């Protein structure tokens, strides 16, 4: 070995790490931007409501976004487990998503709004492919991140992806507001949003291609898809996991009304289309701005507490939708509200602020809770089983659409409130996997680390 070979190898490894870190952050940030531009429960729900009178189809949009993203992950885990390379799976999955959204933009320009059946058919077919590709490639993306980013830098890596994705999502709200403000532009205005998402995904694909996967010796141990299914029932022997899964399923069912808040505020309250941009901004700021708060609360109060707060916020969402219109119709209140009747549209935005904050809390606490209650060697199986079950539950907004068509928006909001209340009760039955001593050590270590950084 030549003198200085170790130094040269360390320098090359450091350069490779910085390269993968930068392109990985770019990948995650622009992927989040694309998801914000075509948010299923806000932007795309309104898109479908302007083509069809069927609220069942409106509910199908977020059902596909979550369900078709969750369900392929068990298949993805079985196919990619133990492979020498993960990057090709990530690249081609991202490429498919990019091309599909670009095609939707082209169709939005070519298909007239006078042909709603054709536009709807193309949308649902392509959107299904988009979400299936995303769900399948998520597992290799996580494995790729684990391979190219050292364990002691992954927290910074994922926080940087979220931070810059939040900044871009905030800017996307203003773009959405400007594009949807074109009152005579349907469906061209949505086609422009699809093209904006296409550009964001094209950059995501480029950043993915520029990542360099290190040589990895395959373990040789691979489970088939059927083996994953066979092992899944054994995980229910864990009582803490059973309680968590029962709570998580109940909380996910409270998403039954998610796509109908934006349709309700436009169709029933008369909000202008461009207000959607304000809702996106509020949701994005709450979602990514609250990350630091939830991280501190997990360390000092535990996962159970954060999940309880998320359930309470979910309880507040349908409550606001139910009381806001009657409150503004109450003359003593309406006379004292600054901004006149139009202020109801902005106050309604509290729903999306709570929605964004609750999503952020759920995402963090769900991940760390399962990590804490699962046996280390079985963590992938726990995550796969949880995501697969939640994939089926994610189709609950379809039932919400049927209820809206059969009864009313208010009926679905009442049902949602009852489900969220049940989730609050179920959160009280959760086991706290972190004892007080563990949380104190985590908090002390974090405080010492921050003081050292200063």
C-alpha positions as CSV (number, residue, x, y, z in Angstrom):
1,X,0.0,0.0,0.0
2,X,1.4,3.4,-0.9
3,X,2.0,6.0,1.8
4,X,-1.0,8.2,2.2
5,X,-3.4,5.7,0.7
6,X,-5.6,5.8,3.7
7,X,-5.8,9.5,3.5
8,X,-6.6,9.4,-0.2
9,X,-9.3,6.8,0.4
10,X,-10.8,8.9,3.3
11,X,-10.8,11.9,1.1
12,X,-12.5,10.1,-1.8
13,X,-15.1,8.6,0.6
14,X,-15.8,12.1,2.0
15,X,-16.3,13.5,-1.5
16,X,-18.7,10.6,-2.3
17,X,-20.6,11.2,0.9
18,X,-21.0,15.0,0.2
19,X,-22.0,14.2,-3.4
20,X,-24.7,11.7,-2.3
21,X,-25.9,14.0,0.5
22,X,-26.4,17.0,-1.8
23,X,-28.1,15.1,-4.6
24,X,-30.2,13.1,-2.0
25,X,-31.4,16.3,-0.4
26,X,-32.2,17.7,-3.9
27,X,-34.1,14.5,-4.7
28,X,-36.2,14.7,-1.5
29,X,-36.8,18.4,-1.7
30,X,-38.1,18.5,-5.3
31,X,-40.1,15.4,-4.7
32,X,-41.9,17.1,-1.9
33,X,-42.4,20.2,-4.1
34,X,-44.1,18.0,-6.8
35,X,-46.4,16.4,-4.1
36,X,-47.4,19.9,-2.9
37,X,-48.2,21.1,-6.4
38,X,-50.6,18.2,-7.0
39,X,-51.7,17.6,-3.4
40,X,-54.4,14.9,-3.5
41,X,-56.7,16.1,-0.8
42,X,-56.6,19.8,-1.8
43,X,-55.5,20.4,-5.4
44,X,-56.6,17.2,-7.1
45,X,-59.8,16.8,-5.1
46,X,-60.9,20.2,-6.4
47,X,-59.8,19.2,-9.9
48,X,-62.0,16.2,-10.0
49,X,-64.9,18.1,-8.4
50,X,-64.9,20.5,-11.3
51,X,-65.2,17.6,-13.8
52,X,-67.6,15.3,-12.1
53,X,-70.6,15.8,-9.6
54,X,-69.7,12.4,-8.0
55,X,-68.1,12.9,-4.6
56,X,-67.2,9.2,-4.7
57,X,-64.7,10.1,-7.4
58,X,-63.5,13.0,-5.3
59,X,-62.9,10.6,-2.4
60,X,-61.1,8.2,-4.7
61,X,-58.3,10.7,-5.3
62,X,-56.7,10.6,-1.8
63,X,-57.6,7.0,-1.5
64,X,-55.4,6.2,-4.5
65,X,-52.7,8.5,-3.3
66,X,-52.3,6.7,0.0
67,X,-53.6,3.3,-0.7
68,X,-51.7,2.7,-4.0
69,X,-48.6,4.1,-2.3
70,X,-48.8,1.9,0.8
71,X,-49.9,-1.4,-0.8
72,X,-46.9,-2.1,-3.2
73,X,-44.3,-1.6,-0.4
74,X,-44.5,-5.2,0.8
75,X,-43.9,-6.3,-2.8
76,X,-41.1,-3.8,-3.1
77,X,-39.5,-5.1,0.0
78,X,-39.6,-8.7,-1.3
79,X,-38.3,-7.8,-4.7
80,X,-35.4,-5.5,-3.6
81,X,-34.3,-7.2,-0.4
82,X,-30.7,-8.4,-0.6
83,X,-30.1,-6.9,-4.0
84,X,-26.6,-5.7,-4.8
85,X,-27.9,-2.3,-6.1
86,X,-31.0,-0.3,-5.1
87,X,-30.4,2.8,-7.2
88,X,-31.9,1.4,-10.5
89,X,-35.2,0.7,-8.7
90,X,-35.3,4.2,-7.3
91,X,-34.3,5.8,-10.7
92,X,-36.8,4.0,-12.9
93,X,-39.6,4.4,-10.3
94,X,-39.0,8.2,-10.3
95,X,-38.7,8.3,-14.1
96,X,-42.1,6.6,-14.5
97,X,-43.7,9.1,-12.1
98,X,-42.1,12.0,-14.0
99,X,-43.3,10.8,-17.4
100,X,-46.9,10.1,-16.1
101,X,-47.3,13.5,-14.7
102,X,-45.9,15.1,-17.8
103,X,-48.4,13.1,-19.9
104,X,-51.2,14.4,-17.7
105,X,-50.1,17.9,-18.4
106,X,-50.3,17.2,-22.2
107,X,-53.7,15.7,-21.9
108,X,-54.9,18.6,-19.8
109,X,-54.1,20.9,-22.8
110,X,-55.5,18.6,-25.5
111,X,-58.7,17.3,-23.9
112,X,-61.5,19.8,-23.7
113,X,-63.5,20.3,-20.5
114,X,-66.5,19.4,-22.6
115,X,-65.3,15.8,-22.6
116,X,-65.2,15.1,-18.9
117,X,-65.4,11.3,-19.2
118,X,-62.2,11.1,-21.3
119,X,-60.4,13.6,-19.0
120,X,-61.4,11.6,-15.9
121,X,-60.4,8.3,-17.3
122,X,-57.0,9.4,-18.3
123,X,-56.4,11.1,-15.0
124,X,-57.3,8.1,-12.8
125,X,-55.4,5.6,-15.0
126,X,-52.2,7.7,-15.0
127,X,-52.6,8.7,-11.4
128,X,-52.8,5.1,-10.4
129,X,-49.6,4.3,-12.2
130,X,-47.9,7.3,-10.6
131,X,-48.7,6.2,-7.0
132,X,-47.9,2.5,-7.6
133,X,-44.5,3.5,-8.9
134,X,-43.9,5.7,-5.9
135,X,-45.0,3.1,-3.4
136,X,-42.8,0.4,-5.0
137,X,-39.7,2.6,-5.2
138,X,-40.0,3.9,-1.6
139,X,-38.5,0.8,0.0
140,X,-35.4,0.8,-2.2
141,X,-35.1,4.6,-1.7
142,X,-34.9,4.1,2.1
143,X,-32.4,1.3,1.7
144,X,-30.3,3.4,-0.7
145,X,-30.3,6.3,1.9
146,X,-29.1,3.9,4.5
147,X,-26.3,2.7,2.3
148,X,-25.0,6.1,1.1
149,X,-25.5,8.2,4.3
150,X,-23.7,7.2,7.6
151,X,-26.0,6.4,10.5
152,X,-24.8,9.5,12.5
153,X,-25.7,11.8,9.6
154,X,-29.1,10.5,8.6
155,X,-31.0,12.7,11.0
156,X,-29.5,15.8,9.4
157,X,-30.0,14.3,5.9
158,X,-33.7,13.7,6.3
159,X,-34.3,17.0,8.2
160,X,-32.6,18.9,5.3
161,X,-34.8,17.1,2.8
162,X,-37.9,18.2,4.8
163,X,-36.6,21.7,5.4
164,X,-35.9,22.6,1.8
165,X,-39.0,20.7,0.6
166,X,-41.0,22.9,3.0
167,X,-39.4,26.0,1.6
168,X,-40.3,25.0,-1.9
169,X,-43.8,23.9,-0.9
170,X,-44.4,27.3,0.7
171,X,-43.4,29.0,-2.6
172,X,-45.6,26.5,-4.5
173,X,-48.6,27.9,-2.6
174,X,-48.2,31.3,-4.3
175,X,-47.8,29.6,-7.7
176,X,-51.0,27.6,-7.1
177,X,-52.8,30.7,-6.0
178,X,-51.8,32.5,-9.2
179,X,-52.6,29.7,-11.6
180,X,-56.0,28.8,-10.2
181,X,-56.9,32.5,-10.1
182,X,-57.4,32.2,-13.9
183,X,-61.2,31.7,-13.7
184,X,-61.7,30.9,-17.3
185,X,-58.7,28.6,-17.6
186,X,-60.0,25.1,-16.7
187,X,-58.6,22.6,-17.4
188,X,-55.6,24.5,-18.7
189,X,-54.8,25.9,-15.3
190,X,-54.5,22.4,-13.9
191,X,-52.4,21.3,-16.9
192,X,-50.0,24.1,-15.9
193,X,-49.8,22.6,-12.4
194,X,-49.2,19.2,-13.8
195,X,-46.3,20.6,-15.9
196,X,-44.9,22.4,-12.9
197,X,-45.0,19.1,-11.0
198,X,-43.4,17.5,-14.1
199,X,-40.4,19.9,-13.9
200,X,-40.0,19.3,-10.2
201,X,-40.0,15.5,-10.8
202,X,-37.6,15.8,-13.7
203,X,-35.2,17.5,-11.4
204,X,-35.8,14.7,-8.9
205,X,-35.0,12.1,-11.5
206,X,-31.8,14.0,-12.4
207,X,-30.7,14.2,-8.8
208,X,-31.4,10.5,-8.4
209,X,-29.3,9.6,-11.4
210,X,-26.4,11.7,-10.1
211,X,-26.3,9.7,-6.8
212,X,-23.5,7.1,-6.7
213,X,-24.3,3.9,-4.9
214,X,-21.4,2.4,-3.1
215,X,-20.4,-1.3,-3.7
216,X,-22.5,-3.5,-1.5
217,X,-22.1,-7.2,-1.0
218,X,-25.5,-8.8,-1.1
219,X,-26.5,-10.7,2.0
220,X,-27.8,-13.6,0.0
221,X,-30.8,-13.8,2.3
222,X,-34.0,-12.9,0.5
223,X,-37.6,-13.6,1.5
224,X,-40.3,-14.1,-1.1
225,X,-43.5,-12.1,-1.0
226,X,-45.4,-15.1,0.3
227,X,-42.8,-15.5,3.1
228,X,-43.4,-11.9,4.1
229,X,-47.1,-12.6,4.3
230,X,-46.6,-15.8,6.2
231,X,-44.5,-14.1,8.9
232,X,-46.8,-11.2,9.3
233,X,-49.4,-12.7,11.8
234,X,-46.7,-13.5,14.3
235,X,-46.1,-9.8,14.8
236,X,-49.5,-9.5,16.5
237,X,-48.1,-11.4,19.5
238,X,-46.6,-8.0,20.5
239,X,-49.4,-6.4,22.7
240,X,-47.9,-2.9,22.4
241,X,-47.9,-3.2,18.6
242,X,-51.5,-4.4,18.6
243,X,-52.7,-1.4,20.6
244,X,-50.7,0.9,18.3
245,X,-52.1,-0.6,15.2
246,X,-55.7,-0.3,16.5
247,X,-55.1,3.3,17.3
248,X,-53.4,4.0,14.0
249,X,-56.2,2.4,12.0
250,X,-58.8,4.4,13.8
251,X,-56.8,7.6,13.3
252,X,-56.4,6.9,9.6
253,X,-60.2,6.4,9.3
254,X,-60.6,10.0,10.4
255,X,-59.3,10.9,6.9
256,X,-62.7,9.9,5.6
257,X,-63.5,13.6,5.1
258,X,-60.1,14.9,4.0
259,X,-60.8,15.7,0.3
260,X,-64.2,17.2,1.1
261,X,-63.2,20.2,3.1
262,X,-61.9,22.1,0.1
263,X,-64.9,21.0,-2.0
264,X,-67.2,22.2,0.8
265,X,-65.6,25.6,1.2
266,X,-65.9,26.2,-2.5
267,X,-69.3,24.7,-3.3
268,X,-71.2,25.4,-0.1
269,X,-69.5,28.6,1.2
270,X,-68.5,30.1,-2.2
271,X,-64.8,30.5,-1.7
272,X,-62.8,31.6,-4.8
273,X,-60.5,29.0,-6.4
274,X,-57.3,30.9,-5.7
275,X,-57.9,30.5,-1.9
276,X,-56.5,27.0,-2.4
277,X,-53.0,28.5,-2.6
278,X,-53.5,30.1,0.9
279,X,-54.5,26.7,2.2
280,X,-51.5,25.0,0.7
281,X,-49.2,27.7,2.3
282,X,-50.9,27.3,5.7
283,X,-50.6,23.5,5.5
284,X,-47.0,23.5,4.4
285,X,-45.9,26.0,7.1
286,X,-47.6,24.0,9.8
287,X,-46.4,20.7,8.5
288,X,-42.7,21.5,8.2
289,X,-42.5,24.3,10.8
290,X,-43.8,22.0,13.5
291,X,-41.2,19.3,12.9
292,X,-38.8,20.8,15.5
293,X,-41.6,21.0,18.1
294,X,-42.6,17.3,17.6
295,X,-39.0,16.2,17.8
296,X,-38.5,17.9,21.2
297,X,-41.8,16.5,22.5
298,X,-40.9,13.0,21.4
299,X,-37.6,13.3,23.3
300,X,-39.0,14.8,26.5
301,X,-42.6,13.6,26.6
302,X,-42.6,10.4,24.5
303,X,-44.2,9.1,21.4
304,X,-47.5,8.4,23.1
305,X,-48.0,12.0,24.1
306,X,-47.3,13.2,20.5
307,X,-49.7,10.7,19.1
308,X,-52.4,11.9,21.5
309,X,-51.8,15.5,20.4
310,X,-52.1,14.4,16.8
311,X,-55.5,12.7,17.6
312,X,-56.7,15.9,19.3
313,X,-55.8,18.0,16.3
314,X,-57.7,15.5,14.1
315,X,-60.7,16.0,16.4
316,X,-60.6,19.7,15.9
317,X,-60.6,19.6,12.1
318,X,-64.3,18.4,11.6
319,X,-65.3,20.5,14.5
320,X,-64.2,23.7,12.8
321,X,-65.9,22.7,9.6
322,X,-69.2,22.1,11.5
323,X,-69.3,25.3,13.6
324,X,-67.8,27.9,11.3
325,X,-70.8,28.4,9.0
326,X,-73.4,28.6,11.8
327,X,-71.2,30.9,13.7
328,X,-70.9,33.3,10.8
329,X,-74.7,33.1,10.3
330,X,-75.1,34.2,13.9
331,X,-75.7,38.0,13.7
332,X,-74.0,39.1,17.0
333,X,-70.8,37.3,15.9
334,X,-70.9,38.3,12.2
335,X,-71.2,42.0,13.1
336,X,-68.0,41.9,15.2
337,X,-65.8,39.9,12.7
338,X,-63.2,42.0,10.9
339,X,-63.0,41.5,7.2
340,X,-66.7,40.9,6.6
341,X,-68.2,37.7,5.2
342,X,-65.1,36.9,3.2
343,X,-63.0,36.3,6.3
344,X,-64.7,32.9,6.7
345,X,-62.6,31.6,3.9
346,X,-59.4,32.5,5.7
347,X,-60.6,31.3,9.1
348,X,-61.5,28.0,7.4
349,X,-57.8,27.7,6.6
350,X,-57.3,26.7,10.3
351,X,-58.4,23.3,9.1
352,X,-55.4,22.9,6.9
353,X,-53.0,24.3,9.5
354,X,-54.2,21.6,11.9
355,X,-54.1,19.1,9.1
356,X,-50.5,19.9,8.3
357,X,-49.4,19.8,11.9
358,X,-51.2,16.6,12.6
359,X,-49.6,14.9,9.5
360,X,-46.1,16.0,10.8
361,X,-46.7,14.7,14.3
362,X,-48.1,11.4,13.0
363,X,-45.2,10.8,10.6
364,X,-42.6,11.3,13.3
365,X,-44.2,9.6,16.2
366,X,-45.5,6.6,14.1
367,X,-42.0,5.9,12.8
368,X,-40.3,6.2,16.2
369,X,-43.0,4.4,18.1
370,X,-42.7,1.3,15.8
371,X,-38.9,1.5,16.2
372,X,-39.3,1.4,19.9
373,X,-41.8,-1.5,20.2
374,X,-40.4,-3.7,17.5
375,X,-37.7,-6.3,17.9
376,X,-34.6,-4.9,16.0
377,X,-34.3,-7.8,13.6
378,X,-38.0,-7.6,12.7
379,X,-38.4,-3.9,12.2
380,X,-38.7,-4.1,8.4
381,X,-41.5,-6.6,8.9
382,X,-43.3,-4.4,11.4
383,X,-43.1,-1.4,9.0
384,X,-44.2,-3.5,6.0
385,X,-47.2,-4.9,7.9
386,X,-48.2,-1.5,9.3
387,X,-48.0,0.2,5.9
388,X,-49.9,-2.6,4.1
389,X,-52.8,-2.5,6.6
390,X,-52.9,1.3,6.4
391,X,-52.9,1.0,2.6
392,X,-56.3,-0.8,2.8
393,X,-57.6,1.7,5.4
394,X,-56.6,4.6,3.1
395,X,-59.5,3.9,0.8
396,X,-61.9,5.2,3.5
397,X,-62.5,8.5,1.7
398,X,-64.4,6.6,-1.0
399,X,-67.0,5.8,1.7
400,X,-67.0,9.5,2.6
401,X,-67.9,10.4,-1.0
402,X,-70.8,7.9,-0.9
403,X,-72.0,9.5,2.3
404,X,-71.8,13.0,0.9
405,X,-73.8,12.0,-2.2
406,X,-76.4,10.2,-0.1
407,X,-76.6,12.7,2.8
408,X,-74.5,15.9,3.1
409,X,-71.1,17.3,3.8
410,X,-72.2,18.0,7.4
411,X,-73.1,14.4,7.9
412,X,-69.6,13.2,6.9
413,X,-68.1,15.8,9.2
414,X,-70.1,14.5,12.1
415,X,-69.0,10.9,11.3
416,X,-65.4,12.1,11.1
417,X,-65.7,13.8,14.5
418,X,-67.0,10.6,16.1
419,X,-64.1,8.6,14.5
420,X,-61.5,11.1,15.7
421,X,-63.0,11.0,19.2
422,X,-62.6,7.2,19.1
423,X,-59.0,7.7,18.1
424,X,-58.4,10.1,21.1
425,X,-59.8,7.4,23.4
426,X,-57.6,4.7,21.7
427,X,-54.6,6.9,22.2
428,X,-55.1,6.7,25.9
429,X,-54.6,2.9,25.7
430,X,-51.2,3.2,24.1
431,X,-48.2,1.9,25.9
432,X,-45.3,4.4,26.2
433,X,-42.2,2.5,25.0
434,X,-39.8,5.1,26.3
435,X,-39.4,5.2,30.1
436,X,-38.8,8.5,31.9
437,X,-35.1,7.8,32.4
438,X,-34.6,7.1,28.7
439,X,-36.3,10.4,27.7
440,X,-34.2,12.3,30.2
441,X,-31.0,10.8,28.8
442,X,-32.1,11.7,25.3
443,X,-32.9,15.3,26.4
444,X,-29.6,15.7,28.2
445,X,-27.6,14.4,25.3
446,X,-29.4,16.7,22.9
447,X,-28.8,19.7,25.2
448,X,-25.1,18.9,25.6
449,X,-24.8,18.4,21.8
450,X,-26.4,21.8,21.1
451,X,-24.2,23.6,23.7
452,X,-21.1,21.9,22.1
453,X,-22.2,23.1,18.6
454,X,-22.4,26.7,19.9
